[in-house]
Amino acid sequence: MCCFFTALVLAGPRAAILIWWLIDFDRWELAFNNFLWAFVGFLFAPWTTLAWVAVWSPSGLVGFDWVIVGLAIFADVASYTGGLYGNRGRAANYA
């Protein structure tokens, strides 16, 4: 199962979310109050959504769980801004 999960994450976080949601629907229902938050996470913050479900427990997130979610937030922000920084030399008149 671990190798299957790793292959899904490497295929893309949205593919991993979709397969994991199909396999373990109850965990997703418990981790999110309603479907809207999970869907918004799927669209705009897939790494954060995956991390949230992976570390979620009925007692809440404690300790190192917040570090994992923080790294996932960083991964989402980096995925949106990384192309901007990498292509700065291609933009005309970039100071």
N, CA and C atoms as an extended XYZ file, in Angstrom:
285
Properties=species:S:1:pos:R:3:atomname:S:1:resname:S:1:resid:I:1 pbc="F F F"
N         0.823       -1.188        0.000 N   MET     1
C         0.000        0.000        0.000 CA  MET     1
C         0.861        1.243        0.000 C   MET     1
N         1.987        1.220        0.691 N   CYS     2
C         2.867        2.387        0.768 CA  CYS     2
C         3.429        2.727       -0.615 C   CYS     2
N         3.839        1.736       -1.380 N   CYS     3
C         4.361        1.993       -2.725 CA  CYS     3
C         3.262        2.522       -3.645 C   CYS     3
N         2.054        2.030       -3.470 N   PHE     4
C         0.927        2.511       -4.268 CA  PHE     4
C         0.654        3.976       -3.966 C   PHE     4
N         0.673        4.341       -2.676 N   PHE     5
C         0.450        5.731       -2.283 CA  PHE     5
C         1.570        6.623       -2.818 C   PHE     5
N         2.804        6.181       -2.761 N   THR     6
C         3.934        6.958       -3.277 CA  THR     6
C         3.805        7.164       -4.776 C   THR     6
N         3.401        6.150       -5.509 N   ALA     7
C         3.213        6.286       -6.955 CA  ALA     7
C         2.110        7.289       -7.272 C   ALA     7
N         1.060        7.302       -6.480 N   LEU     8
C        -0.016        8.266       -6.695 CA  LEU     8
C         0.449        9.694       -6.425 C   LEU     8
N         1.222        9.884       -5.374 N   VAL     9
C         1.713       11.221       -5.058 CA  VAL     9
C         2.644       11.710       -6.150 C   VAL     9
N         3.466       10.833       -6.682 N   LEU    10
C         4.358       11.228       -7.766 CA  LEU    10
C         3.589       11.486       -9.057 C   LEU    10
N         2.466       10.826       -9.246 N   ALA    11
C         1.634       11.072      -10.429 CA  ALA    11
C         0.965       12.429      -10.339 C   ALA    11
N         0.800       12.914       -9.156 N   GLY    12
C         0.187       14.213       -8.940 CA  GLY    12
C        -0.704       14.172       -7.729 C   GLY    12
N        -0.740       15.254       -7.005 N   PRO    13
C        -1.536       15.239       -5.780 CA  PRO    13
C        -3.024       15.089       -6.041 C   PRO    13
N        -3.513       15.598       -7.147 N   ARG    14
C        -4.943       15.472       -7.428 CA  ARG    14
C        -5.332       14.035       -7.752 C   ARG    14
N        -4.446       13.312       -8.421 N   ALA    15
C        -4.705       11.889       -8.682 CA  ALA    15
C        -4.702       11.113       -7.371 C   ALA    15
N        -3.788       11.445       -6.477 N   ALA    16
C        -3.733       10.778       -5.182 CA  ALA    16
C        -4.987       11.070       -4.362 C   ALA    16
N        -5.450       12.318       -4.409 N   ILE    17
C        -6.678       12.677       -3.690 CA  ILE    17
C        -7.859       11.881       -4.223 C   ILE    17
N        -7.987       11.819       -5.528 N   LEU    18
C        -9.107       11.110       -6.135 CA  LEU    18
C        -9.120        9.634       -5.771 C   LEU    18
N        -7.990        8.961       -5.888 N   ILE    19
C        -7.930        7.532       -5.580 CA  ILE    19
C        -8.138        7.287       -4.089 C   ILE    19
N        -7.492        8.109       -3.261 N   TRP    20
C        -7.639        7.920       -1.812 CA  TRP    20
C        -9.074        8.184       -1.381 C   TRP    20
N        -9.722        9.159       -2.001 N   TRP    21
C       -11.123        9.445       -1.682 CA  TRP    21
C       -12.018        8.265       -2.075 C   TRP    21
N       -11.729        7.629       -3.198 N   LEU    22
C       -12.513        6.471       -3.623 CA  LEU    22
C       -12.284        5.264       -2.715 C   LEU    22
N       -11.060        5.098       -2.233 N   ILE    23
C       -10.727        3.942       -1.405 CA  ILE    23
C       -11.217        4.114        0.031 C   ILE    23
N       -11.008        5.298        0.611 N   ASP    24
C       -11.301        5.514        2.033 CA  ASP    24
C       -12.178        6.757        2.205 C   ASP    24
N       -13.412        6.663        1.743 N   PHE    25
C       -14.337        7.791        1.762 CA  PHE    25
C       -14.638        8.264        3.183 C   PHE    25
N       -14.727        7.328        4.130 N   ASP    26
C       -15.085        7.687        5.507 CA  ASP    26
C       -14.049        8.601        6.152 C   ASP    26
N       -12.782        8.360        5.882 N   ARG    27
C       -11.731        9.224        6.456 CA  ARG    27
C       -11.876       10.654        5.956 C   ARG    27
N       -12.212       10.816        4.682 N   TRP    28
C       -12.390       12.157        4.118 CA  TRP    28
C       -13.613       12.839        4.721 C   TRP    28
N       -14.671       12.089        4.948 N   GLU    29
C       -15.872       12.656        5.564 CA  GLU    29
C       -15.602       13.133        6.985 C   GLU    29
N       -14.769       12.395        7.707 N   LEU    30
C       -14.454       12.776        9.071 CA  LEU    30
C       -13.444       13.928        9.134 C   LEU    30
N       -12.519       13.981        8.183 N   ALA    31
C       -11.485       15.018        8.206 CA  ALA    31
C       -12.024       16.393        7.833 C   ALA    31
N       -13.047       16.445        7.013 N   PHE    32
C       -13.627       17.714        6.584 CA  PHE    32
C       -15.077       17.789        7.035 C   PHE    32
N       -15.510       18.973        7.414 N   ASN    33
C       -16.889       19.146        7.877 CA  ASN    33
C       -17.895       18.938        6.763 C   ASN    33
N       -17.545       19.379        5.560 N   ASN    34
C       -18.447       19.198        4.423 CA  ASN    34
C       -17.630       19.013        3.155 C   ASN    34
N       -18.315       18.666        2.103 N   PHE    35
C       -17.647       18.365        0.835 CA  PHE    35
C       -17.005       19.601        0.223 C   PHE    35
N       -17.533       20.777        0.501 N   LEU    36
C       -17.029       22.005       -0.111 CA  LEU    36
C       -15.566       22.256        0.230 C   LEU    36
N       -15.171       22.076        1.501 N   TRP    37
C       -13.773       22.300        1.881 CA  TRP    37
C       -12.839       21.321        1.179 C   TRP    37
N       -13.246       20.088        1.077 N   ALA    38
C       -12.413       19.099        0.389 CA  ALA    38
C       -12.292       19.435       -1.088 C   ALA    38
N       -13.358       19.898       -1.703 N   PHE    39
C       -13.328       20.234       -3.128 CA  PHE    39
C       -12.477       21.476       -3.383 C   PHE    39
N       -12.587       22.484       -2.533 N   VAL    40
C       -11.753       23.689       -2.671 CA  VAL    40
C       -10.284       23.319       -2.490 C   VAL    40
N       -10.003       22.448       -1.536 N   GLY    41
C        -8.637       21.972       -1.355 CA  GLY    41
C        -8.137       21.201       -2.559 C   GLY    41
N        -9.005       20.407       -3.147 N   PHE    42
C        -8.648       19.659       -4.361 CA  PHE    42
C        -8.271       20.608       -5.493 C   PHE    42
N        -9.007       21.694       -5.635 N   LEU    43
C        -8.758       22.631       -6.729 CA  LEU    43
C        -7.542       23.523       -6.501 C   LEU    43
N        -7.415       24.099       -5.302 N   PHE    44
C        -6.431       25.151       -5.091 CA  PHE    44
C        -5.248       24.762       -4.203 C   PHE    44
N        -5.395       23.803       -3.336 N   ALA    45
C        -4.319       23.428       -2.406 CA  ALA    45
C        -4.249       21.913       -2.243 C   ALA    45
N        -3.865       21.198       -3.292 N   PRO    46
C        -3.909       19.731       -3.207 CA  PRO    46
C        -2.904       19.138       -2.220 C   PRO    46
N        -1.702       19.685       -2.114 N   TRP    47
C        -0.733       19.132       -1.170 CA  TRP    47
C        -1.194       19.334        0.265 C   TRP    47
N        -1.771       20.493        0.548 N   THR    48
C        -2.282       20.760        1.887 CA  THR    48
C        -3.449       19.839        2.221 C   THR    48
N        -4.310       19.599        1.255 N   THR    49
C        -5.442       18.704        1.458 CA  THR    49
C        -4.967       17.286        1.751 C   THR    49
N        -3.987       16.810        0.994 N   LEU    50
C        -3.441       15.476        1.244 CA  LEU    50
C        -2.808       15.390        2.631 C   LEU    50
N        -2.037       16.398        2.996 N   ALA    51
C        -1.386       16.378        4.306 CA  ALA    51
C        -2.414       16.428        5.427 C   ALA    51
N        -3.447       17.234        5.254 N   TRP    52
C        -4.478       17.351        6.293 CA  TRP    52
C        -5.145       15.996        6.547 C   TRP    52
N        -5.504       15.308        5.483 N   VAL    53
C        -6.169       14.011        5.643 CA  VAL    53
C        -5.192       12.970        6.182 C   VAL    53
N        -3.929       13.052        5.785 N   ALA    54
C        -2.942       12.073        6.241 CA  ALA    54
C        -2.676       12.178        7.740 C   ALA    54
N        -2.646       13.390        8.289 N   VAL    55
C        -2.311       13.549        9.702 CA  VAL    55
C        -3.532       13.757       10.589 C   VAL    55
N        -4.708       13.831       10.009 N   TRP    56
C        -5.918       14.091       10.780 CA  TRP    56
C        -6.218       12.923       11.715 C   TRP    56
N        -6.670       13.257       12.910 N   SER    57
C        -7.138       12.249       13.862 CA  SER    57
C        -8.337       12.826       14.600 C   SER    57
N        -9.154       12.011       15.195 N   PRO    58
C       -10.335       12.525       15.899 CA  PRO    58
C       -10.001       13.507       17.022 C   PRO    58
N        -8.818       13.393       17.600 N   SER    59
C        -8.427       14.316       18.668 CA  SER    59
C        -7.873       15.628       18.125 C   SER    59
N        -7.722       15.740       16.821 N   GLY    60
C        -7.216       16.956       16.208 CA  GLY    60
C        -5.738       16.853       15.876 C   GLY    60
N        -5.212       17.923       15.313 N   LEU    61
C        -3.808       17.959       14.953 CA  LEU    61
C        -3.002       18.485       16.134 C   LEU    61
N        -1.941       17.774       16.454 N   VAL    62
C        -1.098       18.168       17.577 CA  VAL    62
C         0.363       18.013       17.193 C   VAL    62
N         1.204       18.860       17.752 N   GLY    63
C         2.646       18.719       17.619 CA  GLY    63
C         3.154       18.754       16.194 C   GLY    63
N         3.830       17.675       15.818 N   PHE    64
C         4.506       17.600       14.527 CA  PHE    64
C         3.533       17.576       13.352 C   PHE    64
N         2.275       17.273       13.612 N   ASP    65
C         1.269       17.289       12.542 CA  ASP    65
C         1.199       18.662       11.889 C   ASP    65
N         1.317       19.702       12.696 N   TRP    66
C         1.261       21.063       12.148 CA  TRP    66
C         2.468       21.371       11.270 C   TRP    66
N         3.603       20.768       11.565 N   VAL    67
C         4.792       20.960       10.720 CA  VAL    67
C         4.551       20.334        9.352 C   VAL    67
N         3.952       19.162        9.324 N   ILE    68
C         3.661       18.490        8.059 CA  ILE    68
C         2.676       19.311        7.231 C   ILE    68
N         1.638       19.829        7.871 N   VAL    69
C         0.669       20.670        7.160 CA  VAL    69
C         1.345       21.961        6.683 C   VAL    69
N         2.230       22.531        7.486 N   GLY    70
C         2.963       23.726        7.079 CA  GLY    70
C         3.852       23.481        5.873 C   GLY    70
N         4.516       22.336        5.825 N   LEU    71
C         5.329       21.988        4.655 CA  LEU    71
C         4.455       21.808        3.417 C   LEU    71
N         3.273       21.268        3.595 N   ALA    72
C         2.356       21.110        2.470 CA  ALA    72
C         1.872       22.463        1.964 C   ALA    72
N         1.611       23.396        2.872 N   ILE    73
C         1.238       24.754        2.454 CA  ILE    73
C         2.379       25.373        1.662 C   ILE    73
N         3.608       25.183        2.139 N   PHE    74
C         4.767       25.687        1.406 CA  PHE    74
C         4.860       25.062        0.014 C   PHE    74
N         4.586       23.761       -0.094 N   ALA    75
C         4.622       23.087       -1.395 CA  ALA    75
C         3.565       23.652       -2.339 C   ALA    75
N         2.377       23.956       -1.828 N   ASP    76
C         1.334       24.546       -2.665 CA  ASP    76
C         1.725       25.945       -3.131 C   ASP    76
N         2.237       26.752       -2.220 N   VAL    77
C         2.650       28.110       -2.593 CA  VAL    77
C         3.804       28.047       -3.588 C   VAL    77
N         4.761       27.149       -3.358 N   ALA    78
C         5.895       27.013       -4.262 CA  ALA    78
C         5.460       26.533       -5.641 C   ALA    78
N         4.449       25.696       -5.703 N   SER    79
C         3.995       25.215       -7.011 CA  SER    79
C         3.346       26.325       -7.819 C   SER    79
N         2.748       27.301       -7.142 N   TYR    80
C         2.137       28.426       -7.856 CA  TYR    80
C         3.140       29.518       -8.195 C   TYR    80
N         4.142       29.719       -7.357 N   THR    81
C         5.075       30.829       -7.581 CA  THR    81
C         6.403       30.400       -8.174 C   THR    81
N         6.703       29.132       -8.213 N   GLY    82
C         7.989       28.666       -8.721 CA  GLY    82
C         8.209       28.996      -10.188 C   GLY    82
N         7.192       28.894      -11.011 N   GLY    83
C         7.321       29.206      -12.431 CA  GLY    83
C         7.565       30.679      -12.673 C   GLY    83
N         6.999       31.514      -11.838 N   LEU    84
C         7.193       32.951      -11.957 CA  LEU    84
C         8.654       33.314      -11.724 C   LEU    84
N         9.239       32.751      -10.687 N   TYR    85
C        10.628       33.049      -10.378 CA  TYR    85
C        11.559       32.438      -11.426 C   TYR    85
N        11.262       31.242      -11.886 N   GLY    86
C        12.114       30.565      -12.862 CA  GLY    86
C        12.125       31.233      -14.223 C   GLY    86
N        11.056       31.899      -14.587 N   ASN    87
C        10.957       32.539      -15.902 CA  ASN    87
C        11.188       34.041      -15.858 C   ASN    87
N        11.746       34.558      -14.786 N   ARG    88
C        11.917       36.003      -14.669 CA  ARG    88
C        12.858       36.558      -15.724 C   ARG    88
N        13.803       35.761      -16.203 N   GLY    89
C        14.732       36.225      -17.217 CA  GLY    89
C        14.113       36.319      -18.599 C   GLY    89
N        13.010       35.673      -18.821 N   ARG    90
C        12.336       35.692      -20.115 CA  ARG    90
C        11.427       36.897      -20.300 C   ARG    90
N        11.045       37.513      -19.221 N   ALA    91
C        10.138       38.654      -19.298 CA  ALA    91
C        10.903       39.877      -19.802 C   ALA    91
N        10.283       40.596      -20.711 N   ALA    92
C        10.914       41.799      -21.261 CA  ALA    92
C        10.929       42.905      -20.209 C   ALA    92
N        12.034       43.617      -20.140 N   ASN    93
C        12.196       44.764      -19.244 CA  ASN    93
C        12.054       44.385      -17.776 C   ASN    93
N        12.491       43.206      -17.419 N   TYR    94
C        12.426       42.792      -16.012 CA  TYR    94
C        13.613       43.412      -15.303 C   TYR    94
N        13.356       44.119      -14.236 N   ALA    95
C        14.445       44.797      -13.528 CA  ALA    95
C        15.084       43.904      -12.521 C   ALA    95
